[in-house]
Amino acid sequence: MRPLFHPKLVNEPFGDPGLFVDFLFEKRALLFDLGEIHHLPPRKLLRVSHVFVSHTHMDHFIGFDTLLRICLGREKKVFLYGPPNFLEQVEHKLASYTWNLVENYATDFTLVVTEVNPDCHARSAEFHCQSAFRREKEKTWRLTDNVLLDETMFCVRYAMLDHKIPSMAFALEEKSHVNIWKNRLMALALPIGPWLKELKRAVLSGEPDDTLIRAWWVEEGERQEKVFQLGKLKEQVVRIVPGQKLAYVTDVVYHAENASRIAALASGAYVLFIESTFLQQDVQRAAEKYHLTAWQAGIIARQAGVATVIPFHFSPIYSGNEALLRQELEKVFSLGICLPA
């Protein structure tokens, strides 16, 4: 199975937190947290459609200006999500610049900003470049099942956690994965190509079996095509399997409620990206800073039943000793070894 999501941490583990998730066969990406993002080239940042910000400490939000500068002057819409007060914080960021000439732009770069409150109510507004990024089109609604983004192929859920302030963790879930039997395509004299993307969308959207699917390709410079009913293609070349799931967790103190919420959010994920800021020998310091130890991250990963765990957001006090943090997490996650609390 070729995965739909291709996640990669934006920075090395001692750098600012952030996760860039590219999409297979699509010029699109998601970004989790907006710390320092200068390692991402403009061509990648321009693929970002949605940004999910855990909280607005500087190392999670300083990259907002970089994203804004790259996108300014382009006909593009970016959706941002964040915790309580996020709407005002983005508004103040935008208000710190002078926009007296933007009404002359031919394009209208737009930010759609949503803040989430602990009671599951969301509030959003739009900020348009050609309107000098004034707040407009405000609305409020109640979120269902903690879903922030719900599309045909995937959804994004959140958990509200305690970092002495609200901090959000996120899970990206592919609803189902559509596999294509290549040998059966060949038997129908059909090539692999962009048309398969539309076939997959039709399957995942639950289109009727009599929906017509147009298979097309270019052969010797000429366009060729065949038309099939969706039901026939589903029967002959499609196999539906469970989709991918990944989770991103950072900046959270360890206690029973936080651990339970994270484990529920990340349950069954194929990969969990989770902060491992301190060693367990410094557990008191971790508690004072409202961060996890590598041991605590390993315990949560085991509780969640994830397949793989990737630690990040290491404290600089361990510079040169990165292996110690990784080893501590791995002992707990893989072997179930419990260290002293």
Number of C-alpha atoms within 10 A of each C-alpha: 9 9 11 19 20 12 17 13 19 23 20 12 20 16 17 23 28 31 21 24 21 20 16 13 9 10 13 16 21 22 23 24 30 29 24 22 24 13 8 13 10 13 10 14 21 18 18 22 16 20 21 24 25 29 25 22 13 12 16 22 21 17 18 18 15 16 18 16 9 14 19 16 16 15 13 16 18 19 18 22 26 25 22 21 15 22 22 13 13 19 17 11 11 20 13 8 10 9 14 10 10 18 13 10 14 11 16 22 20 22 21 20 24 25 20 27 17 12 9 14 15 20 19 21 18 22 22 18 24 20 15 18 20 14 19 13 9 12 11 13 11 13 15 10 9 17 15 17 15 12 10 14 18 18 16 19 20 26 22 23 24 18 19 13 15 20 23 26 25 26 22 22 20 20 18 16 21 24 14 20 12 14 11 14 16 12 10 12 9 16 15 13 11 12 14 16 12 13 22 18 14 18 22 17 12 9 14 12 15 11 12 15 19 15 19 18 16 11 8 6 7 8 9 11 11 11 10 13 14 19 17 13 18 17 10 14 18 20 12 14 12 10 19 19 22 26 26 24 27 27 28 27 22 21 13 8 12 18 21 13 18 27 21 15 23 31 22 20 23 16 20 26 25 26 25 30 28 28 22 21 13 11 20 13 15 21 17 10 16 19 26 28 29 30 29 28 30 29 22 26 30 20 18 21 19 21 15 16 23 19 22 26 23 26 20 14 11 15 10 8 11 16 10 14 22 19 13 22 27 21 17 21 26 14 11 13 14 14 12 7 9
